[in-house]
Amino acid sequence: MTTLAVDIGGMSLKLLVLDEQGEPLSDTLARPTPDPPSPEVLFTMIHDMADTLPPHQRVSVGFPGVVKNGVTWNAPNLGDELWNGVPLSEKLTYRLERPVRAVNDVDLQGLGVVQGDGVELVLTLGTGMGAALFTDGVLVPNLELGHHPFRDGQTYEDLVRDSELKRVGRVEWTARVLDAIAQIEPIFNYDRLHLGGGNAANIESELPENVRVFSLAEGLRGALKLWDES
C-alpha cells in the first residue's frame, strides 16, 4: 500500500509518494501555489502533479486551515472566501480516483513526528505559523494558535510569518520566535516542542533542550498514520 502525501502551503504545493514504512518512493515534487489559489485550479494542479509520480493507492492531504470531516472551513493564507465549506476529500477523491483523507497540514505533520508520550506541541514556520497539540499521541484537532494575540495587538503569525522574516531579517525574526516559544511553553507545559516548516532552518540561535527541529520528509510520514486514525 503506497500513499501520496500532499502538502498544500501558502507558497508551494508539495507531493511525495511513500511506501508502507513511510520511506519516500520519489523525490518531493514542488510547484508554486497558484494565484489565486481557487479550489478547482489547485485540484487540477494536484491531479497533474500526481500523474507524474510513482503509483499510489491512497492520498493524504495536509491543508493550511481548519478541516472537519474532510471539509475546509477557512484558509488564512489561501483566502477564506475561496475555501469556506469546500468538501476537499470528496472533490479530490473524484479527481484522483483514489480514496482521500484531508486534515489540517500541521495536524498531518504532527502525526509523523510526535513520540506519543506526554504533551507534545508541533509548530511550523512558513507563510504563517501552524500549530498542533498531542497528548499521549492523541491529536487535539485544528489548534489555531498562530491567530492568538501575542503582543502589541498582533498575533504570533503576524510577527513570525515569512513576510516578517524577509522584512526584519534573521536576527530580529529569530528573537521573535524565541519570545513566542517562551510565551507558549508555560501555557501548554509541553514535554516536547517539534519545530518545522520551511523557515525553521532560518533560526540563528540555540534552542531549548526540549525543542527539536524536524524536516518536511519526517512530517509527511503522518500521511500513513492518518489512515490508522479512526
C-alpha positions as CSV (number, residue, x, y, z in Angstrom):
1,M,0.0,0.0,0.0
2,T,1.6,3.2,-1.2
3,T,0.4,6.7,-0.1
4,L,0.6,10.0,-1.8
5,A,1.3,12.8,0.7
6,V,0.1,16.2,-0.4
7,D,1.2,19.3,1.5
8,I,-0.8,22.5,0.5
9,G,1.1,25.6,1.5
10,G,0.6,29.3,1.0
11,M,3.9,29.5,-1.0
12,S,4.1,26.0,-2.6
13,L,2.4,22.7,-3.2
14,K,4.4,19.6,-2.4
15,L,3.7,15.9,-3.3
16,L,5.6,12.8,-2.2
17,V,4.9,9.1,-2.5
18,L,5.6,6.9,0.5
19,D,5.9,3.1,0.9
20,E,4.4,1.1,3.7
21,Q,7.2,2.0,6.1
22,G,6.9,5.7,5.3
23,E,10.0,5.8,3.1
24,P,9.9,8.0,0.0
25,L,9.5,6.4,-3.3
26,S,10.1,9.6,-5.2
27,D,11.7,13.0,-4.7
28,T,9.4,15.6,-3.3
29,L,7.7,17.3,-6.2
30,A,7.1,21.0,-5.6
31,R,5.3,23.8,-7.5
32,P,4.4,27.4,-6.5
33,T,0.9,27.7,-5.2
34,P,-1.3,29.3,-7.9
35,D,-2.6,32.8,-7.5
36,P,-5.4,33.0,-6.9
37,P,-5.4,29.5,-5.2
38,S,-9.0,28.6,-6.1
39,P,-10.1,25.0,-5.3
40,E,-10.6,24.0,-8.9
41,V,-7.2,25.4,-10.0
42,L,-5.5,23.7,-7.1
43,F,-7.3,20.4,-7.6
44,T,-6.2,20.4,-11.3
45,M,-2.6,21.1,-10.3
46,I,-2.6,18.2,-7.7
47,H,-4.1,15.9,-10.3
48,D,-1.5,16.8,-12.9
49,M,1.4,16.5,-10.5
50,A,0.2,13.2,-9.1
51,D,0.2,11.7,-12.6
52,T,3.9,12.2,-12.8
53,L,4.7,10.3,-9.6
54,P,5.0,6.6,-8.8
55,P,1.8,4.6,-8.5
56,H,-0.1,5.1,-5.2
57,Q,-3.3,3.6,-3.8
58,R,-4.5,6.3,-1.4
59,V,-4.0,10.0,-0.7
60,S,-3.4,12.1,2.5
61,V,-3.7,15.8,2.3
62,G,-2.5,18.5,4.7
63,F,-4.4,21.7,4.3
64,P,-3.4,25.1,5.8
65,G,-6.7,25.8,7.6
66,V,-9.5,24.2,9.7
67,V,-10.7,20.9,8.2
68,K,-13.6,19.0,9.7
69,N,-14.6,15.6,8.3
70,G,-12.7,16.4,5.1
71,V,-14.4,19.8,4.6
72,T,-12.4,23.0,4.7
73,W,-13.7,26.0,6.7
74,N,-11.0,28.6,6.4
75,A,-7.6,29.1,4.8
76,P,-6.0,32.3,6.2
77,N,-3.1,32.2,3.8
78,L,-5.1,31.0,0.7
79,G,-8.2,33.0,1.1
80,D,-11.1,32.2,3.5
81,E,-13.7,33.3,0.9
82,L,-12.4,30.6,-1.5
83,W,-12.3,27.8,0.9
84,N,-15.3,28.1,3.2
85,G,-17.3,24.8,3.1
86,V,-15.3,23.1,0.4
87,P,-15.6,19.2,0.5
88,L,-11.9,18.7,-0.1
89,S,-11.7,15.0,0.5
90,E,-14.7,14.3,-1.7
91,K,-13.6,16.5,-4.5
92,L,-10.1,15.1,-4.7
93,T,-11.4,11.5,-4.4
94,Y,-13.4,12.2,-7.5
95,R,-10.5,13.9,-9.3
96,L,-7.7,11.4,-8.4
97,E,-9.9,8.3,-8.4
98,R,-8.4,7.2,-5.1
99,P,-9.6,7.4,-1.5
100,V,-8.5,10.7,0.1
101,R,-8.3,11.9,3.7
102,A,-7.7,15.5,4.5
103,V,-6.8,17.3,7.7
104,N,-5.0,20.4,8.8
105,D,-1.5,20.5,7.5
106,V,0.2,20.7,10.9
107,D,-2.0,18.0,12.3
108,L,-0.8,15.8,9.5
109,Q,2.9,16.6,10.1
110,G,2.4,16.2,13.8
111,L,1.2,12.6,13.3
112,G,4.5,12.0,11.6
113,V,6.8,13.4,14.3
114,V,5.3,13.0,17.8
115,Q,6.6,10.3,20.0
116,G,3.2,9.6,21.6
117,D,4.3,10.1,25.2
118,G,3.2,13.1,27.2
119,V,2.2,16.5,25.9
120,E,3.7,17.4,22.6
121,L,3.3,20.7,20.7
122,V,4.1,21.0,17.0
123,L,4.8,24.4,15.4
124,T,5.5,25.1,11.8
125,L,7.1,28.3,10.5
126,G,6.3,29.2,6.9
127,T,3.9,31.5,5.2
128,G,2.3,31.8,8.6
129,M,2.6,29.8,11.9
130,G,0.8,26.5,12.2
131,A,0.3,24.5,15.4
132,A,-0.9,21.1,16.6
133,L,-1.3,19.7,20.1
134,F,-1.0,16.0,21.1
135,T,-1.5,14.3,24.5
136,D,0.0,10.8,24.6
137,G,-0.2,10.7,20.8
138,V,-3.9,11.8,20.7
139,L,-4.5,14.8,18.5
140,V,-6.4,17.9,19.6
141,P,-7.5,18.9,16.0
142,N,-7.5,22.3,14.4
143,L,-5.5,24.3,17.0
144,E,-5.3,27.7,15.5
145,L,-2.7,29.1,17.9
146,G,-1.0,31.2,15.3
147,H,-4.0,33.6,15.3
148,H,-4.0,34.2,19.0
149,P,-2.9,37.6,20.2
150,F,0.8,37.7,21.2
151,R,1.9,41.3,21.8
152,D,1.1,44.9,20.8
153,G,-2.2,43.8,19.3
154,Q,-0.5,41.4,16.9
155,T,-0.8,37.6,16.7
156,Y,2.0,35.0,16.7
157,E,1.6,34.7,13.0
158,D,1.7,38.4,12.4
159,L,5.1,38.6,14.0
160,V,6.9,35.4,12.7
161,R,5.3,34.9,9.3
162,D,7.5,34.7,6.2
163,S,6.9,38.2,5.1
164,E,8.2,39.4,8.5
165,L,11.3,37.3,8.2
166,K,12.0,39.0,4.9
167,R,11.3,42.4,6.3
168,V,13.2,42.4,9.6
169,G,15.9,39.8,8.8
170,R,17.0,36.6,10.5
171,V,18.4,38.1,13.8
172,E,15.2,40.0,14.7
173,W,12.9,37.3,13.4
174,T,14.8,34.7,15.5
175,A,14.4,36.8,18.6
176,R,10.6,36.9,17.9
177,V,10.5,33.1,17.5
178,L,12.3,32.6,20.8
179,D,10.0,35.1,22.5
180,A,7.0,33.2,21.1
181,I,8.4,29.9,22.4
182,A,9.0,31.4,25.8
183,Q,5.4,32.7,25.9
184,I,3.8,29.4,24.7
185,E,5.7,26.9,27.0
186,P,4.1,27.9,30.3
187,I,0.7,27.9,28.6
188,F,0.8,24.3,27.4
189,N,3.6,22.9,29.7
190,Y,4.6,20.6,26.9
191,D,7.2,17.8,27.3
192,R,8.5,18.4,23.8
193,L,8.1,21.0,21.1
194,H,8.6,19.9,17.5
195,L,9.5,22.8,15.2
196,G,9.2,22.5,11.5
197,G,8.2,24.4,8.3
198,G,10.4,25.8,5.7
199,N,11.6,28.7,7.8
200,A,12.8,26.7,10.8
201,A,16.2,26.5,9.2
202,N,16.5,30.3,9.5
203,I,16.6,30.2,13.3
204,E,20.0,31.6,14.3
205,S,20.2,30.5,17.9
206,E,20.4,27.5,20.2
207,L,17.0,26.2,21.1
208,P,15.8,24.9,24.5
209,E,16.7,21.2,25.2
210,N,13.0,20.1,24.8
211,V,12.7,21.7,21.3
212,R,13.7,19.8,18.2
213,V,13.6,20.8,14.5
214,F,12.1,18.3,12.0
215,S,12.1,18.1,8.3
216,L,9.2,18.0,5.9
217,A,10.0,14.4,5.0
218,E,9.6,13.4,8.6
219,G,6.3,15.3,8.9
220,L,4.9,13.8,5.8
221,R,5.2,10.3,7.3
222,G,2.0,11.4,9.1
223,A,0.3,10.6,5.8
224,L,0.4,6.9,6.7
225,K,-0.7,7.4,10.3
226,L,-3.7,9.4,9.1
227,W,-5.1,6.1,7.8
228,D,-4.6,4.5,11.2
229,E,-6.8,7.1,12.9
230,S,-10.4,6.2,13.5
